[in-house]
Amino acid sequence: MTIAKDYQAEYKEEVRKQLQINQEHLESLTHPGSQLGFEVDAEVPKPDPNLKVFFFDIDNCLYRRSTRIHDLMQISIKDYFKSQLSLDDDEAQRLQSTYYREYGLAIRGLVMFHGINAMEYNRMVDDALPLQNILKPDLALRETLQALRKSGAVDKLWLFTNAYKNHGIRCVKLLGIADLFDGITYCDYAQHDTLICKPDVRAYEKAKLESGLGDYKNSWFVDDSGNNINRGLELGMRKCVHLVEDSVDEILGKTPAGSIVIKEITDLPKAVPELFKKV
């Protein structure tokens, strides 16, 4: 067996063990908000011209970027590049950065140019992250979202992520807020020939359709990507909130004019106070 094959075998075994640990932990959760309050991939509702929806990005948004999950994810992606494409560290890092910058997701470049199976990539990368070692129930976050729901100013709180559904759902369960949302629009890795993610207009149309939103003017949106926020503004979303914890990530785009800036989700009552007043 060659050194490359030895490395691949060791890598796959490590991933297999971590996946088992992750699944067992997820199934053991009992804290408030650890169970979903909505049906995933539910039947698409009829568009409602009066429906008001608040769309929430997940990664580096519902949890802080300073948790460094993004860095952990980048290491996992690089390991995948090295194992599956037999690249050295420098080339793996270069391709990873290029695909992330050009396509919004590393997996889009992998599918387009290397014939990688997107679902297998998701299993080996996102699903294998030991998120339970980092993400814990966030009471302040939960109270903020509860206050938004109780105000009655919006009809639905909707998750809108570039990740696959497994990762997004695991995040909100670990954070203890899974019961506070009405649905999720995600990048469907199973449709590997047509991966659609933010800031592609089609991703927003998909979120609009799946949530039942009839008109963008009745929607609000928070995301840590300036490019994604800019697209929301272009589409006519009522208010778009750019979450910038410390400094703007140039790869994700600068803060666009017309957006509101916050440092964390719990700042939403200050950014959109009208949504936290009981109707």
Secondary structure as the mmCIF struct_conf table of DSSP 4:
data_model
#
loop_
_struct_conf.conf_type_id
_struct_conf.id
_struct_conf.beg_label_comp_id
_struct_conf.beg_label_asym_id
_struct_conf.beg_label_seq_id
_struct_conf.end_label_comp_id
_struct_conf.end_label_asym_id
_struct_conf.end_label_seq_id
HELX_RH_AL_P HELX_RH_AL_P1 ILE A 3 SER A 28
BEND BEND1 HIS A 31 HIS A 31
TURN_TY1_P TURN_TY1_P1 PRO A 32 GLY A 33
BEND BEND2 GLN A 35 GLN A 35
BEND BEND3 GLY A 37 PHE A 38
TURN_TY1_P TURN_TY1_P2 VAL A 40 ASP A 41
HELX_LH_PP_P HELX_LH_PP_P1 ALA A 42 PRO A 47
STRN STRN1 ASP A 48 ASP A 48
TURN_TY1_P TURN_TY1_P3 PRO A 49 ASN A 50
STRN STRN2 VAL A 53 PHE A 56
TURN_TY1_P TURN_TY1_P4 ASP A 59 LEU A 62
BEND BEND4 TYR A 63 TYR A 63
HELX_RH_3T_P HELX_RH_3T_P1 ARG A 65 THR A 67
HELX_RH_AL_P HELX_RH_AL_P2 ILE A 69 LEU A 85
HELX_RH_AL_P HELX_RH_AL_P3 ASP A 89 TYR A 103
BEND BEND5 GLY A 104 LEU A 105
HELX_RH_AL_P HELX_RH_AL_P4 ALA A 106 HIS A 114
HELX_RH_AL_P HELX_RH_AL_P5 ALA A 118 MET A 124
TURN_TY1_P TURN_TY1_P5 VAL A 125 ALA A 128
BEND BEND6 LEU A 129 LEU A 129
HELX_RH_3T_P HELX_RH_3T_P2 LEU A 131 ASN A 133
TURN_TY1_P TURN_TY1_P6 ILE A 134 ILE A 134
HELX_RH_AL_P HELX_RH_AL_P6 LEU A 139 SER A 151
BEND BEND7 ALA A 153 ALA A 153
BEND BEND8 ASP A 155 ASP A 155
STRN STRN3 LYS A 156 PHE A 160
BEND BEND9 ASN A 162 ALA A 163
HELX_RH_AL_P HELX_RH_AL_P7 LYS A 165 LEU A 175
TURN_TY1_P TURN_TY1_P7 GLY A 176 GLY A 176
HELX_RH_3T_P HELX_RH_3T_P3 ALA A 178 LEU A 180
BEND BEND10 ASP A 182 ASP A 182
STRN STRN4 GLY A 183 THR A 185
TURN_TY1_P TURN_TY1_P8 TYR A 189 ALA A 190
HELX_RH_3T_P HELX_RH_3T_P4 HIS A 192 THR A 194
TURN_TY1_P TURN_TY1_P9 LYS A 198 PRO A 199
BEND BEND11 ASP A 200 ASP A 200
HELX_RH_AL_P HELX_RH_AL_P8 VAL A 201 SER A 211
TURN_TY1_P TURN_TY1_P10 GLY A 212 GLY A 212
STRN STRN5 LEU A 213 LEU A 213
HELX_RH_3T_P HELX_RH_3T_P5 TYR A 216 ASN A 218
STRN STRN6 SER A 219 ASP A 223
BEND BEND12 ASP A 224 ASP A 224
HELX_RH_AL_P HELX_RH_AL_P9 GLY A 226 LEU A 235
TURN_TY1_P TURN_TY1_P11 GLY A 236 GLY A 236
BEND BEND13 ARG A 238 ARG A 238
STRN STRN7 LYS A 239 LEU A 243
BEND BEND14 GLU A 245 SER A 247
HELX_RH_3T_P HELX_RH_3T_P6 GLU A 250 LEU A 252
HELX_LH_PP_P HELX_LH_PP_P2 LYS A 254 PRO A 256
TURN_TY1_P TURN_TY1_P12 ALA A 257 GLY A 258
STRN STRN8 ILE A 260 ILE A 262
BEND BEND15 LYS A 263 GLU A 264
HELX_RH_3T_P HELX_RH_3T_P7 ILE A 265 ASP A 267
HELX_RH_AL_P HELX_RH_AL_P10 LEU A 268 ALA A 271
BEND BEND16 VAL A 272 VAL A 272
HELX_RH_3T_P HELX_RH_3T_P8 PRO A 273 PHE A 276
BEND BEND17 LYS A 277 LYS A 277
#
